[in-house]
Amino acid sequence: MTGIVASAAGFGVVFGLTARGAGFSLVEAVAFSTIVFAGASQFAAAGMIAAGFGWPAIVLLTGLVNARHALYGAALAPWLRAQPRSERAAMAHVLTDEAFALSLVHFRRLGFTDRRGYWIAAIGGVFIPWNLATLTGYLGGQAVPDPGLFGLDIVFPAAMAGLAVGLATGRREVVALGAGVVVALAVSLAIDPRVGVVAGGLLGPAFGLAVPRRDPDVPEADELPADPDAFARPDRSEDGMLP
Amino acid sequence: MSVELVGLAVLMFAVTYPARAIPLLVPRFEHLPPRALEYLRLVGPAVLGGIAATEVLIRQVPGGGFVLALSWEAVAVLACGAIVAWRRNLALGLLAAVVLIAVLRAAGIA
């Protein structure tokens, strides 16, 4: 978990700097990290605000960027089914890429649901470091009068590219990424970058789906099983109850 | 101190939270058609790639049109993507991109 904490903290500092550069106030930067709490879309929004995008485009893109969280919930649902509904509703807000990865690996290793483990991973491993680091980055940014001089303005597009590549774990993801880029650029040239990004995000996955799987019987890397029953199921919860 | 963007944060939460919560709260969400789940999985790389590409490759020209423009910033972003693909390490990729641009600007190249 140390690596995740370090990653969340480092990236949070960069978000604090980026938010400051985009003209956020301290309250706004902290509000993004506590209320939205979704790194990629926070970076995207900060860059889009700086570029003059309107709120509707930012909200639409946020929905697209964060749609992948539905997959995390789907994969964790069998493990968390036995928890009270109100607790699952709270768990959802802190369900990030990192919290998902940590908790799913943890549950599978244990063979049962460890709800305290989920909270430790999601809150202690990501939420607290991310928010403290946002604050640190924002306040520390006062000492950096011109972020462009130190190359810090490249952080936003580089982070978007790095996150995209990090998510491209199979042939279909790579094709979706490539198609998303090509469509976004083509539509940007023809109409406007704001429309281009949305078009790329909507059409790119369609190109990815058109790619035949290497072997239909062998799942691609990181692929959700077509049969939901193939999700690893817990045998018991931490208190020994069947979920 | 401005708080205007707090409203945007709330709207962003409003479109993010359902994606996180519905699968945990709606019984048997994981039984969505496999192609719908696959489409969701592919949206992330497509959107993020599109954002990165338009950010460094598209420039507005006087008169309102848009053109494709190659730059050192695009090279730095590409380098970041290549490092992440190679080492699976985002922090390293970001560091390389920042250092590259900082050095090129200090040298008067970028």
Interface residues (C-beta under 8 A of the other chain):
Chain A: S7 G10 F11 V14 F24 S25 L26 V27 E28 A31 F32 I35 V36 A38 A40 S41 A44 A45 G47 I49 A51 W55 I58 V59 L60 L61 T62 G63 L64 V65 N66 A67 R68 H69 A70 L71 Y72 G73 A74 A75 L76 A77 P78 L80 R85 R88 A89 M91 A92 H93 L95 G148 L149 F150 G151 L152 D153 I154 V155 F156 P157 A158 A159 M160 A161 G162 L163 A164 V165 G166 L167 A168 R172 E173 V174 A176 L177 G178 A179 G180 V181 V183 A184 L185 S188 L189 D192 P193 G196 V197 A199 G200 G201 L203 G204 P205 A206 G208 L209 D222 E223 L224 A226 P228 F231
Chain B: M1 S2 V3 E4 L5 V6 L8 A9 V10 L11 M12 F13 A14 V15 T16 Y17 A19 R20 A21 I22 P23 L24 L25 R28 F29 E30 H31 L32 P34 R35 L37 E38 Y39 L40 R41 L42 V43 G44 P45 A46 V47 L48 G49 G50 I51 A52 A53 T54 E55 V56 L57 I58 F66 V67 L68 E73 A76 V77 L78 C80 G81 I83 V84 A85 R88 L90 A91 G93 L94 A97 V98 V99 L100 I101 A102 R105
